[in-house]
Amino acid sequence: MHPQLSNHSAHRKPYQRARTILIAALIAAPSWAGAGMPADKILDMGLAELRSALDSGAITSAELVGAYLKQIETYDRPADGIHAVLAINEKAMEQATAWDARRAQHGANQRNAPLAGIPFLAKDNFDVAGMPNTGGSLALNGSIPATNAFVVQKLLDQGAILLGKTNMSELAASYGWYGYSSVGGQTLNPFNPLRTADGSSSGSAAAVAAKFAPFALGTDTTGSIRSPASVTGTVGMRTTLGLVSRSGIIPMSLTADVAGAITRTVEDQAIVLDVIQGQDKSDAATEDVARPQESLTTGLGIESLAGKTIAVVDNFDGANHEVDDIKRRSVAAMEKAGARIVHVRLPQVYETLQPALLGPIGAAEFRPQFEAYLAGLPGGQPRDLREFMRRLDGYTDKGTRTINPGRYKGLVENLETGATNSPAYIRMLSVVIPSLRRELVELMAQGRYDALFFPTIGCSAPVVPGKTDPTFVCKSYAYAAAKIASATGFSEITVNGGRSASNIPVGVSFLGKAGDDAKILKIGAAFERIRRSERKH
């Protein structure tokens, strides 16, 4: 065990015991005992199947909640478990039972909202009324919001059941410790315990892959939905900036922050996005976005890659030969399916977006935006970054911090940064970002490209801190491609492209322009069908 992790166990054990008792009590509830449908069949169902089964009375919401809680107890709770789920909603079974009672009153086969009665998990930077929202930091372990994040409320209004909160990289920044937080410890990759689930929406991606919930909410600033989805074989989408509200979520950098979901299929992704997207007066970015005129699920089942022009981006090759090979096989499969393939190299500026643009913007924005969030917390919570750091400093043991030391160093540096009135910062927002958008739009228009294509990250999942894995190879910075959508606000979806020899899934991405969300979902669904067909043969 890494020396920095050892001190964390003292904080985690009381939480583990409490969670164990709570889960045991919930799954012992008589409301779903003796149910007829096998749990493994329930856990394998997609959202459309769950909707049909709930509406017909073939299963109950309490059965669903019970099956997922049992899965969490079995595979997440043990000392050698995945540690994706940070906290359980103690009212989940009660809410599911109440939904079942309402359904029974109205009779079987009544048309319900798409996610009514279906459980989900939320990353622990989403406000949930009555549950701590820590952002993975012990300094906020007593912060209990009175209201829900906009996206959470939309799901609850439809009748979805919140199962609980998921672990994450502390305050959504990994600094090399992907999926580690001082509250939840280290989230492991369900496919290989030597590897992480990347970050920062690590717990959400690992939970969906391990079938702890049919979908989970996450956030993405510079890759934090897409990267974890890529290494867990799930589907993650960074939607057009402003399509989904960020209000009620601990911010990182609102120039790039988006909220979204991690699902097991593209269809499930579209179903969730239909529900959570929408205008929010508390988030100005949502006001002027062109919204889909029909359901994002429309046409997913019949879309083909035949006749599509896919621009394969070659700037980011060479970090890992297995990832490069999966890229080549994916391109060959698309070409066989009738897609027109064009290889391109983007201008060099797109290779250095993190150090040249997103990093400086994040350094300028984090402190003032984080402090604006802190200022709205209930009494007794830190009101600014200095007070937050003083609380964090209280969690020490002989000088060893429970926080990721890189993350701590970053917070110390943030104490001296945070100016959003500098000429350099203003130029980045008013000149550089619009220029990048125009250049990419023009490139895609000139080539008539339906999407850009590339591996989501250049290497497989990172090794857990303190562990070794000789199969891990990463020859260069693996995340450069992910920064394109973050810098431009464009849409990008990651779907599974295959697995490495160490059993780690490798995701591939399709990137479109702002407003191309429906189009990118359809292309992702078509590619997903190609992959399924390949596996069958």
VEXDREN-2710 file (C-alpha; in Angstrom, 1 decimal):
% VEXDREN-2710
k/r/px/py/pz
1/MET/0.0/0.0/0.0
2/HIS/1.2/3.5/-0.8
3/PRO/2.4/5.3/2.3
4/GLN/0.0/8.2/1.6
5/LEU/-2.9/5.8/1.6
6/SER/-2.2/4.1/4.9
7/ASN/-3.4/7.1/7.0
8/HIS/-6.7/7.2/5.0
9/SER/-7.9/3.8/6.5
10/ALA/-8.5/5.3/9.9
11/HIS/-11.0/7.7/8.3
12/ARG/-12.6/5.1/6.1
13/LYS/-13.4/2.3/8.6
14/PRO/-16.3/4.0/10.5
15/TYR/-17.8/4.9/7.1
16/GLN/-17.3/1.3/5.9
17/ARG/-19.0/-0.2/8.9
18/ALA/-21.9/2.2/8.7
19/ARG/-22.4/1.6/5.0
20/THR/-22.2/-2.2/5.5
21/ILE/-25.0/-2.0/8.2
22/LEU/-27.1/0.3/6.0
23/ILE/-26.8/-1.9/2.8
24/ALA/-27.5/-5.0/4.8
25/ALA/-30.7/-3.4/6.3
26/LEU/-31.9/-2.2/2.9
27/ILE/-31.4/-5.4/1.0
28/ALA/-33.1/-7.3/3.8
29/ALA/-36.2/-5.3/3.3
30/PRO/-39.2/-7.7/2.8
31/SER/-40.6/-5.6/-0.1
32/TRP/-38.6/-7.5/-2.7
33/ALA/-37.7/-10.7/-0.9
34/GLY/-38.8/-13.8/-2.9
35/ALA/-38.9/-12.0/-6.2
36/GLY/-39.0/-14.2/-9.2
37/MET/-36.6/-12.7/-11.7
38/PRO/-33.0/-13.7/-11.3
39/ALA/-30.7/-10.8/-10.2
40/ASP/-28.2/-11.4/-12.9
41/LYS/-31.0/-10.9/-15.5
42/ILE/-32.1/-7.7/-13.9
43/LEU/-28.5/-6.4/-13.8
44/ASP/-28.0/-7.1/-17.5
45/MET/-31.0/-5.0/-18.6
46/GLY/-30.6/-1.7/-20.4
47/LEU/-32.8/1.3/-19.7
48/ALA/-35.4/0.5/-22.4
49/GLU/-35.7/-3.1/-21.2
50/LEU/-36.0/-1.9/-17.6
51/ARG/-38.7/0.6/-18.6
52/SER/-40.7/-2.2/-20.3
53/ALA/-40.3/-4.6/-17.4
54/LEU/-41.3/-2.1/-14.8
55/ASP/-44.4/-0.9/-16.8
56/SER/-45.6/-4.5/-17.4
57/GLY/-45.0/-5.5/-13.7
58/ALA/-42.5/-8.1/-14.6
59/ILE/-40.2/-6.5/-12.1
60/THR/-40.5/-3.9/-9.4
61/SER/-38.4/-0.8/-8.6
62/ALA/-37.7/-2.4/-5.2
63/GLU/-36.3/-5.5/-7.0
64/LEU/-34.1/-3.2/-9.0
65/VAL/-32.8/-1.3/-6.0
66/GLY/-32.3/-4.6/-4.0
67/ALA/-30.4/-6.2/-6.8
68/TYR/-28.0/-3.3/-7.2
69/LEU/-27.5/-2.9/-3.5
70/LYS/-26.6/-6.6/-3.3
71/GLN/-24.1/-6.2/-6.1
72/ILE/-22.6/-3.2/-4.3
73/GLU/-22.4/-5.2/-1.0
74/THR/-20.7/-8.1/-2.8
75/TYR/-18.2/-6.4/-5.0
76/ASP/-17.7/-2.9/-3.7
77/ARG/-17.8/-3.1/0.1
78/PRO/-15.0/-5.7/0.8
79/ALA/-11.5/-4.5/1.6
80/ASP/-10.4/-5.8/-1.8
81/GLY/-13.5/-4.4/-3.5
82/ILE/-13.8/-1.8/-6.2
83/HIS/-14.6/1.1/-3.9
84/ALA/-16.6/3.0/-6.4
85/VAL/-19.7/3.8/-4.3
86/LEU/-18.9/6.4/-1.6
87/ALA/-22.3/6.6/0.2
88/ILE/-25.7/5.0/0.0
89/ASN/-29.0/6.8/0.0
90/GLU/-30.7/5.4/3.1
91/LYS/-34.1/6.1/1.6
92/ALA/-33.6/4.4/-1.7
93/MET/-35.6/1.3/-0.9
94/GLU/-38.4/3.3/0.7
95/GLN/-38.6/5.5/-2.4
96/ALA/-38.6/2.5/-4.7
97/THR/-41.3/0.8/-2.7
98/ALA/-43.4/4.0/-2.8
99/TRP/-43.0/4.1/-6.6
100/ASP/-44.1/0.5/-6.9
101/ALA/-47.2/1.3/-4.8
102/ARG/-48.1/4.2/-7.1
103/ARG/-47.6/2.0/-10.2
104/ALA/-49.9/-0.7/-8.7
105/GLN/-52.6/1.9/-8.1
106/HIS/-52.6/2.9/-11.8
107/GLY/-52.4/-0.6/-13.1
108/ALA/-49.9/-2.5/-15.3
109/ASN/-48.7/-1.3/-18.7
110/GLN/-49.3/2.4/-17.8
111/ARG/-47.0/4.7/-19.7
112/ASN/-44.4/6.1/-17.3
113/ALA/-41.5/8.5/-17.8
114/PRO/-38.4/6.9/-19.3
115/LEU/-36.4/6.7/-16.0
116/ALA/-39.3/6.5/-13.5
117/GLY/-38.5/3.8/-10.9
118/ILE/-35.0/3.2/-12.2
119/PRO/-32.0/3.7/-9.9
120/PHE/-28.9/5.8/-10.6
121/LEU/-25.7/7.0/-8.9
122/ALA/-24.2/10.5/-8.8
123/LYS/-20.6/11.6/-8.6
124/ASP/-19.8/13.1/-5.2
125/ASN/-19.6/16.7/-6.5
126/PHE/-23.4/16.9/-7.3
127/ASP/-25.5/18.5/-4.6
128/VAL/-28.1/16.0/-3.2
129/ALA/-30.4/17.3/-0.4
130/GLY/-29.7/15.5/2.8
131/MET/-26.5/13.8/1.7
132/PRO/-22.9/15.1/2.1
133/ASN/-21.4/16.6/-1.0
134/THR/-17.7/16.3/-0.3
135/GLY/-16.1/16.5/-3.7
136/GLY/-14.0/13.7/-2.3
137/SER/-12.4/16.0/0.3
138/LEU/-12.5/15.5/4.0
139/ALA/-12.7/19.2/4.4
140/LEU/-16.3/19.1/3.2
141/ASN/-17.4/15.9/4.9
142/GLY/-20.0/17.8/6.9
143/SER/-21.4/19.8/4.0
144/ILE/-25.0/18.7/3.5
145/PRO/-26.8/20.7/0.8
146/ALA/-30.5/21.6/1.3
147/THR/-31.3/21.4/-2.4
148/ASN/-30.5/19.2/-5.3
149/ALA/-28.3/20.0/-8.3
150/PHE/-30.4/20.9/-11.3
151/VAL/-29.6/17.6/-13.1
152/VAL/-30.3/15.5/-10.0
153/GLN/-33.7/17.3/-9.5
154/LYS/-34.7/16.6/-13.2
155/LEU/-34.1/12.9/-12.6
156/LEU/-35.9/12.8/-9.3
157/ASP/-38.8/14.8/-10.8
158/GLN/-39.2/12.0/-13.4
159/GLY/-39.3/9.3/-10.6
160/ALA/-35.7/8.0/-10.8
161/ILE/-34.3/6.6/-7.6
162/LEU/-30.9/7.9/-6.3
163/LEU/-28.9/4.9/-5.0
164/GLY/-26.0/7.0/-3.7
165/LYS/-22.8/8.9/-4.4
166/THR/-19.7/7.7/-6.2
167/ASN/-16.0/8.2/-5.4
168/MET/-13.9/10.6/-7.5
169/SER/-10.5/12.2/-7.8
170/GLU/-10.3/14.8/-5.1
171/LEU/-12.1/18.0/-6.2
172/ALA/-12.1/16.5/-9.7
173/ALA/-8.3/16.8/-10.2
174/SER/-6.2/13.7/-10.2
175/TYR/-2.5/14.8/-10.2
176/GLY/-1.5/11.3/-11.1
177/TRP/-3.7/9.6/-8.5
178/TYR/-6.7/8.8/-10.6
179/GLY/-9.8/8.0/-8.7
180/TYR/-8.3/8.6/-5.2
181/SER/-9.9/10.8/-2.7
182/SER/-9.3/11.4/1.0
183/VAL/-13.0/10.4/1.7
184/GLY/-13.3/7.3/-0.5
185/GLY/-9.8/6.0/-0.9
186/GLN/-8.8/4.4/-4.2
187/THR/-11.3/3.3/-6.8
188/LEU/-10.1/0.2/-8.7
189/ASN/-10.7/-0.8/-12.3
190/PRO/-13.3/-3.6/-12.4
191/PHE/-11.3/-5.3/-15.2
192/ASN/-7.9/-5.3/-13.5
193/PRO/-7.2/-4.4/-9.8
194/LEU/-3.7/-3.2/-10.6
195/ARG/-5.2/-0.4/-12.6
196/THR/-7.3/2.6/-11.8
197/ALA/-10.6/3.7/-13.5
198/ASP/-8.8/6.9/-14.5
199/GLY/-10.4/10.1/-13.4
200/SER/-12.0/12.1/-12.2
201/SER/-15.4/10.4/-12.6
202/SER/-13.8/7.2/-11.6
203/GLY/-16.4/5.9/-9.3
204/SER/-19.2/6.5/-11.7
205/ALA/-17.5/4.7/-14.5
206/ALA/-16.4/1.8/-12.4
207/ALA/-19.8/1.5/-10.8
208/VAL/-21.6/1.3/-14.2
209/ALA/-19.1/-1.3/-15.5
210/ALA/-19.5/-3.4/-12.3
211/LYS/-23.3/-3.2/-12.6
212/PHE/-23.8/-1.2/-9.4
213/ALA/-26.3/0.9/-11.3
214/PRO/-27.6/1.2/-14.8
215/PHE/-26.2/4.7/-15.2
216/ALA/-24.3/7.3/-13.1
217/LEU/-23.8/11.0/-13.3
218/GLY/-20.4/12.5/-13.8
219/THR/-18.6/15.7/-14.8
220/ASP/-16.0/16.4/-17.5
221/THR/-13.7/19.4/-17.5
222/THR/-10.7/18.1/-19.5
223/GLY/-11.7/14.4/-20.0
224/SER/-13.2/13.3/-16.7
225/ILE/-16.2/11.5/-18.1
226/ARG/-14.6/10.3/-21.3
227/SER/-11.3/8.9/-19.9
228/PRO/-13.0/6.8/-17.1
229/ALA/-15.5/5.5/-19.6
230/SER/-12.7/4.6/-22.0
231/VAL/-10.9/2.4/-19.6
232/THR/-14.0/0.7/-18.2
233/GLY/-15.7/-0.3/-21.4
234/THR/-18.6/2.1/-20.8
235/VAL/-20.1/4.9/-22.9
236/GLY/-19.3/8.5/-21.9
237/MET/-20.3/11.7/-23.6
238/ARG/-19.1/15.3/-23.3
239/THR/-22.1/17.1/-24.7
240/THR/-22.0/20.6/-26.3
241/LEU/-21.2/23.1/-23.6
242/GLY/-24.5/24.4/-22.2
243/LEU/-26.7/21.5/-23.2
244/VAL/-26.6/20.2/-19.6
245/SER/-26.7/22.5/-16.6
246/ARG/-23.8/22.6/-14.0
247/SER/-25.7/24.4/-11.2
248/GLY/-25.4/22.7/-7.9
249/ILE/-22.1/21.0/-8.8
250/ILE/-18.8/21.8/-7.2
251/PRO/-17.0/23.7/-10.1
252/MET/-13.5/23.2/-11.5
253/SER/-13.4/25.6/-14.4
254/LEU/-16.8/26.8/-15.8
255/THR/-15.2/27.6/-19.2
256/ALA/-14.8/23.9/-19.7
257/ASP/-17.0/22.1/-17.1
258/VAL/-19.9/20.0/-18.3
259/ALA/-22.2/17.5/-16.6
260/GLY/-23.2/14.3/-18.1
261/ALA/-23.7/10.6/-17.7
262/ILE/-21.8/7.3/-18.0
263/THR/-23.9/4.4/-19.3
264/ARG/-23.4/0.9/-20.7
265/THR/-24.7/1.6/-24.2
266/VAL/-25.1/4.5/-26.6
267/GLU/-28.9/4.0/-26.4
268/ASP/-28.8/4.4/-22.7
269/GLN/-26.7/7.5/-23.0
270/ALA/-29.3/9.1/-25.3
271/ILE/-32.1/8.1/-22.9
272/VAL/-30.4/9.8/-20.0
273/LEU/-29.4/12.9/-21.9
274/ASP/-33.0/13.4/-23.1
275/VAL/-33.9/13.7/-19.4
276/ILE/-31.1/15.8/-18.0
277/GLN/-30.5/18.3/-20.7
278/GLY/-32.4/21.6/-20.5
279/GLN/-32.2/25.3/-19.9
280/ASP/-31.5/26.5/-16.3
281/LYS/-31.7/30.1/-15.3
282/SER/-28.9/29.4/-12.8
283/ASP/-26.5/28.5/-15.5
284/ALA/-26.1/31.1/-18.2
285/ALA/-24.3/28.7/-20.5
286/THR/-27.6/26.8/-21.0
287/GLU/-29.5/29.8/-22.3
288/ASP/-28.3/30.1/-25.9
289/VAL/-27.7/26.5/-26.9
290/ALA/-29.5/25.0/-29.9
291/ARG/-31.4/22.1/-28.4
292/PRO/-32.4/18.9/-30.1
293/GLN/-35.8/19.1/-31.7
294/GLU/-36.6/15.5/-31.1
295/SER/-35.6/12.7/-28.8
296/LEU/-31.9/11.9/-28.9
297/THR/-32.8/8.2/-29.3
298/THR/-34.5/8.9/-32.7
299/GLY/-32.8/6.9/-35.4
300/LEU/-30.2/5.3/-33.2
301/GLY/-31.2/1.8/-34.1
302/ILE/-31.1/2.2/-37.8
303/GLU/-28.1/4.6/-38.3
304/SER/-25.3/3.2/-40.5
305/LEU/-21.8/4.3/-41.1
306/ALA/-22.2/3.7/-44.9
307/GLY/-21.7/7.0/-46.7
308/LYS/-20.3/8.8/-43.6
309/THR/-16.9/10.5/-43.9
310/ILE/-14.8/9.9/-40.8
311/ALA/-11.6/11.9/-40.4
312/VAL/-9.1/9.8/-38.6
313/VAL/-6.8/12.0/-36.5
314/ASP/-3.1/10.8/-36.5
315/ASN/-1.5/13.4/-34.3
316/PHE/-1.7/11.4/-31.1
317/ASP/-0.4/8.0/-32.1
318/GLY/2.6/6.3/-30.6
319/ALA/2.0/6.3/-26.9
320/ASN/1.0/2.7/-26.7
321/HIS/1.1/0.0/-29.4
322/GLU/-2.0/-1.8/-28.3
323/VAL/-4.1/1.4/-28.4
324/ASP/-2.7/2.2/-31.8
325/ASP/-3.6/-1.4/-33.0
326/ILE/-7.2/-1.0/-31.7
327/LYS/-7.4/2.3/-33.6
328/ARG/-6.2/0.6/-36.8
329/ARG/-8.7/-2.3/-36.4
330/SER/-11.5/0.2/-35.7
331/VAL/-10.7/2.2/-38.8
332/ALA/-10.7/-1.0/-40.9
333/ALA/-14.1/-2.1/-39.4
334/MET/-15.6/1.3/-40.3
335/GLU/-14.3/1.2/-43.8
336/LYS/-15.7/-2.3/-44.2
337/ALA/-19.0/-1.0/-43.0
338/GLY/-19.0/1.6/-45.9
339/ALA/-17.5/4.7/-44.2
340/ARG/-15.2/6.9/-46.2
341/ILE/-12.0/7.2/-44.2
342/VAL/-9.7/10.2/-44.5
343/HIS/-6.5/10.5/-42.4
344/VAL/-5.7/14.0/-41.1
345/ARG/-3.2/15.8/-39.0
346/LEU/-4.6/18.7/-37.0
347/PRO/-2.6/21.9/-36.6
348/GLN/0.0/21.6/-33.9
349/VAL/-1.9/24.0/-31.6
350/TYR/-4.4/21.2/-30.9
351/GLU/-1.6/19.0/-29.4
352/THR/-0.7/21.4/-26.6
353/LEU/-4.1/22.7/-25.4
354/GLN/-3.6/21.6/-21.8
355/PRO/-0.4/23.6/-21.0
356/ALA/-1.1/26.4/-23.3
357/LEU/-4.8/27.1/-22.7
358/LEU/-6.9/24.8/-20.4
359/GLY/-4.3/24.8/-17.6
360/PRO/-3.9/28.6/-17.4
361/ILE/-7.7/29.0/-17.6
362/GLY/-8.3/26.5/-14.9
363/ALA/-5.7/28.1/-12.7
364/ALA/-7.4/31.5/-13.1
365/GLU/-10.9/30.2/-12.6
366/PHE/-10.7/27.6/-9.8
367/ARG/-10.4/29.7/-6.8
368/PRO/-13.1/32.4/-7.5
369/GLN/-15.5/29.8/-8.8
370/PHE/-14.9/27.3/-6.0
371/GLU/-15.2/30.1/-3.4
372/ALA/-18.5/31.2/-5.0
373/TYR/-19.7/27.6/-4.4
374/LEU/-18.4/27.6/-0.8
375/ALA/-20.2/30.8/-0.1
376/GLY/-23.5/29.2/-0.8
377/LEU/-23.0/26.3/1.6
378/PRO/-25.0/25.9/4.9
379/GLY/-23.5/27.4/8.1
380/GLY/-20.5/25.9/9.6
381/GLN/-18.8/25.1/6.3
382/PRO/-15.6/26.8/4.9
383/ARG/-16.4/30.0/3.2
384/ASP/-13.2/30.5/1.1
385/LEU/-10.2/28.5/0.0
386/ARG/-8.0/29.5/2.9
387/GLU/-10.5/28.3/5.4
388/PHE/-11.0/25.1/3.3
389/MET/-7.2/24.6/3.5
390/ARG/-7.1/25.1/7.3
391/ARG/-9.7/22.4/7.6
392/LEU/-7.8/20.1/5.3
393/ASP/-4.7/20.7/7.4
394/GLY/-6.5/19.3/10.4
395/TYR/-6.6/15.9/8.8
396/THR/-3.0/14.9/9.5
397/ASP/-1.2/12.1/11.2
398/LYS/2.5/12.8/12.1
399/GLY/2.7/15.2/9.1
400/THR/1.3/12.7/6.6
401/ARG/-1.7/14.1/4.7
402/THR/-4.6/11.9/3.7
403/ILE/-5.0/14.0/0.6
404/ASN/-3.2/13.1/-2.6
405/PRO/0.0/15.2/-2.2
406/GLY/-0.1/16.5/-5.8
407/ARG/-3.7/17.7/-5.3
408/TYR/-2.7/19.4/-2.1
409/LYS/0.2/21.1/-3.8
410/GLY/-2.2/22.3/-6.5
411/LEU/-4.6/23.8/-3.9
412/VAL/-1.7/25.6/-2.3
413/GLU/-0.8/27.1/-5.6
414/ASN/-4.4/28.1/-6.2
415/LEU/-4.1/30.3/-3.1
416/GLU/-1.8/32.5/-5.1
417/THR/-3.8/32.4/-8.4
418/GLY/-7.4/33.1/-9.4
419/ALA/-7.3/36.3/-11.3
420/THR/-9.8/36.4/-14.2
421/ASN/-9.1/40.0/-15.1
422/SER/-5.7/39.6/-16.6
423/PRO/-5.2/40.5/-20.3
424/ALA/-3.8/36.9/-21.0
425/TYR/-6.9/35.2/-19.5
426/ILE/-9.3/37.6/-21.3
427/ARG/-7.5/37.0/-24.6
428/MET/-7.8/33.2/-24.1
429/LEU/-11.6/33.4/-23.8
430/SER/-12.2/36.2/-26.3
431/VAL/-9.7/35.4/-29.0
432/VAL/-8.0/32.0/-28.7
433/ILE/-11.0/29.8/-28.0
434/PRO/-13.2/31.3/-30.7
435/SER/-10.3/31.0/-33.2
436/LEU/-9.9/27.3/-32.3
437/ARG/-13.6/26.7/-32.9
438/ARG/-13.7/28.5/-36.2
439/GLU/-10.6/26.6/-37.4
440/LEU/-12.0/23.2/-36.5
441/VAL/-15.5/24.0/-38.0
442/GLU/-13.8/25.1/-41.3
443/LEU/-11.6/22.0/-41.4
444/MET/-14.6/19.8/-41.0
445/ALA/-16.7/21.7/-43.5
446/GLN/-14.0/21.7/-46.1
447/GLY/-13.5/18.0/-45.8
448/ARG/-17.2/17.3/-45.3
449/TYR/-16.3/15.2/-42.3
450/ASP/-19.1/13.9/-40.3
451/ALA/-16.8/13.3/-37.3
452/LEU/-13.2/13.3/-36.2
453/PHE/-12.0/9.9/-34.9
454/PHE/-9.2/9.0/-32.4
455/PRO/-8.5/6.8/-29.4
456/THR/-10.1/8.6/-26.4
457/ILE/-6.8/8.4/-24.5
458/GLY/-3.4/7.2/-25.9
459/CYS/-2.7/4.6/-23.3
460/SER/-4.6/2.0/-21.3
461/ALA/-5.7/2.6/-17.7
462/PRO/-3.1/4.0/-15.3
463/VAL/-1.5/1.8/-12.6
464/VAL/-2.8/2.2/-9.0
465/PRO/-0.4/4.4/-6.9
466/GLY/1.8/2.1/-4.9
467/LYS/1.3/-0.9/-7.2
468/THR/3.3/-2.1/-10.1
469/ASP/2.2/-3.6/-13.4
470/PRO/5.0/-4.4/-15.9
471/THR/2.3/-4.6/-18.7
472/PHE/1.6/-0.9/-18.5
473/VAL/3.3/1.1/-21.3
474/CYS/2.8/4.8/-22.0
475/LYS/5.5/6.5/-24.0
476/SER/4.0/10.0/-24.2
477/TYR/1.3/12.2/-22.7
478/ALA/-1.9/10.2/-23.2
479/TYR/-4.7/12.8/-22.8
480/ALA/-3.9/15.4/-25.5
481/ALA/-6.8/14.4/-27.8
482/ALA/-9.3/14.8/-25.0
483/LYS/-8.6/18.5/-24.7
484/ILE/-10.0/19.4/-28.1
485/ALA/-13.6/19.1/-27.1
486/SER/-12.8/20.7/-23.7
487/ALA/-11.2/23.8/-25.3
488/THR/-13.9/24.2/-28.0
489/GLY/-17.0/23.2/-26.2
490/PHE/-17.8/20.6/-29.0
491/SER/-19.5/17.2/-28.5
492/GLU/-17.5/14.0/-28.2
493/ILE/-18.6/10.4/-27.4
494/THR/-16.4/7.5/-26.3
495/VAL/-17.4/3.9/-27.0
496/ASN/-15.5/0.7/-26.5
497/GLY/-13.1/-0.2/-29.2
498/GLY/-11.6/-3.4/-27.8
499/ARG/-9.4/-4.6/-24.9
500/SER/-5.6/-4.6/-24.3
501/ALA/-3.7/-7.8/-23.4
502/SER/-4.0/-6.8/-19.7
503/ASN/-7.8/-7.0/-20.0
504/ILE/-8.3/-3.2/-20.0
505/PRO/-11.0/-1.8/-22.3
506/VAL/-9.8/0.8/-24.8
507/GLY/-12.3/3.5/-25.8
508/VAL/-12.4/5.3/-29.1
509/SER/-13.9/8.8/-29.7
510/PHE/-16.1/10.5/-32.3
511/LEU/-16.0/14.3/-32.1
512/GLY/-18.4/16.6/-33.8
513/LYS/-19.1/20.3/-33.8
514/ALA/-21.2/22.3/-31.2
515/GLY/-24.8/21.1/-31.6
516/ASP/-23.8/17.8/-33.2
517/ASP/-24.9/15.8/-30.2
518/ALA/-27.6/13.8/-31.9
519/LYS/-25.4/13.2/-34.9
520/ILE/-22.5/12.0/-32.8
521/LEU/-24.8/9.7/-30.8
522/LYS/-26.0/8.1/-34.0
523/ILE/-22.4/7.5/-35.3
524/GLY/-21.4/6.1/-31.9
525/ALA/-24.4/3.7/-32.0
526/ALA/-23.5/2.6/-35.5
527/PHE/-19.9/1.8/-34.4
528/GLU/-21.2/0.0/-31.3
529/ARG/-23.2/-2.3/-33.6
530/ILE/-20.1/-3.0/-35.6
531/ARG/-18.2/-4.0/-32.5
532/ARG/-21.1/-6.3/-31.3
533/SER/-21.1/-8.0/-34.7
534/GLU/-17.3/-8.5/-34.6
535/ARG/-17.6/-10.1/-31.1
536/LYS/-20.3/-12.5/-32.3
537/HIS/-18.0/-13.7/-35.1
END
